[in-house]
Amino acid sequence: MSLTKYLPLAFAALMAVVASATPSHAEDLVFTLTNSTSSTLERFYTSPVGVDAWEEDVLGQDVLEPGERVEITIADGRSVCDYDLRFEFSADSDLDTTEDTQDLCELGSYEIHE
């Protein structure tokens, strides 16, 4: 019996297995951000550690007033946990831009202080 006549069938079976395999997706990173400062948080950026550019402003058109909190979801499809965080406050604030690094997989909440 010649194996060459079974090669097309084996190849088709292999392709069916490959086509049905679903890629693994990283889970969304979700945490509550609380502004415990006396200034308005106007922009909040995240970026995986080691990436040399900030991603888009997570707050978008929104701001986070003093005492407010918001649930943040980072759904960037990456499978990393360590992120750099950048907080930018309103122009009339006495607070400087603040940066931090956190393991967002373990983080349930983050509170920014003065």
C-alpha positions in Angstrom: 0.0 0.0 0.0 1.4 3.4 -1.0 1.4 6.1 1.7 1.4 8.8 -1.0 -2.3 8.3 -1.7 -3.1 9.0 2.0 -1.0 12.2 2.1 -3.8 14.5 0.7 -6.2 13.1 3.3 -3.7 13.5 6.2 -3.0 17.1 5.0 -6.7 17.9 4.9 -7.2 16.5 8.4 -4.2 18.6 9.7 -5.6 21.7 8.1 -9.0 21.1 9.7 -7.3 20.9 13.1 -5.3 24.0 12.5 -8.3 26.0 11.3 -10.4 24.9 14.3 -7.8 26.0 16.8 -8.7 29.2 18.5 -6.0 31.6 19.5 -5.7 32.2 23.2 -6.7 35.7 24.3 -5.4 37.6 27.2 -8.0 38.5 29.8 -9.0 42.1 30.2 -7.3 43.9 33.0 -10.0 45.5 35.2 -9.4 47.7 38.3 -11.0 50.7 40.0 -9.2 54.0 39.8 -9.8 56.5 42.6 -8.7 60.1 42.5 -7.9 60.9 46.2 -6.2 64.2 45.2 -7.7 67.7 45.3 -7.1 68.1 41.6 -8.9 67.0 38.4 -7.2 64.0 36.7 -7.5 64.9 33.0 -5.5 62.2 31.3 -4.5 58.7 32.3 -2.1 56.6 30.1 -1.0 53.0 30.4 1.7 51.1 28.5 3.2 47.7 29.1 6.6 47.9 30.8 9.3 48.1 28.2 7.2 49.8 25.5 8.7 53.2 24.8 5.4 55.1 24.0 2.2 55.7 25.9 -1.0 54.2 24.6 -4.1 56.3 24.1 -5.6 58.3 27.1 -7.7 55.8 28.9 -10.1 58.4 30.1 -10.7 59.7 26.6 -13.1 62.8 26.8 -13.8 62.1 30.5 -12.0 63.5 33.5 -11.8 62.1 37.1 -12.8 64.8 39.6 -11.4 64.8 43.2 -13.0 62.0 45.2 -14.4 60.2 42.1 -13.7 56.7 41.1 -14.1 54.8 37.8 -13.7 51.2 36.7 -10.9 50.9 34.2 -10.7 48.1 31.7 -7.5 47.6 29.6 -8.4 45.2 26.8 -5.4 45.5 24.6 -5.1 41.8 23.8 -1.7 41.5 25.4 -0.8 38.8 27.8 1.4 40.9 30.1 0.7 42.2 33.6 3.2 44.9 34.4 2.2 48.3 33.1 3.5 51.8 33.4 0.9 54.3 34.5 0.9 58.0 33.8 -1.4 60.5 35.5 -1.8 64.1 34.2 -3.7 66.7 36.2 -5.5 69.9 35.2 -3.4 73.0 34.3 -4.5 74.8 37.4 -3.3 72.0 39.7 -0.3 72.1 42.0 0.3 68.4 41.2 3.0 67.3 38.8 2.5 64.5 36.3 2.9 61.3 38.2 4.1 57.9 36.9 4.1 54.5 38.5 4.4 50.8 37.6 2.0 48.2 38.7 1.1 44.5 38.1 -2.4 45.0 36.8 -3.2 41.3 36.9 -3.1 41.5 40.7 -4.5 45.0 41.1 -8.1 45.3 42.2 -8.0 49.0 42.8 -5.6 51.9 42.5 -5.8 55.1 44.5 -3.8 58.2 43.5 -2.8 60.5 46.3 -1.1 63.9 46.5 
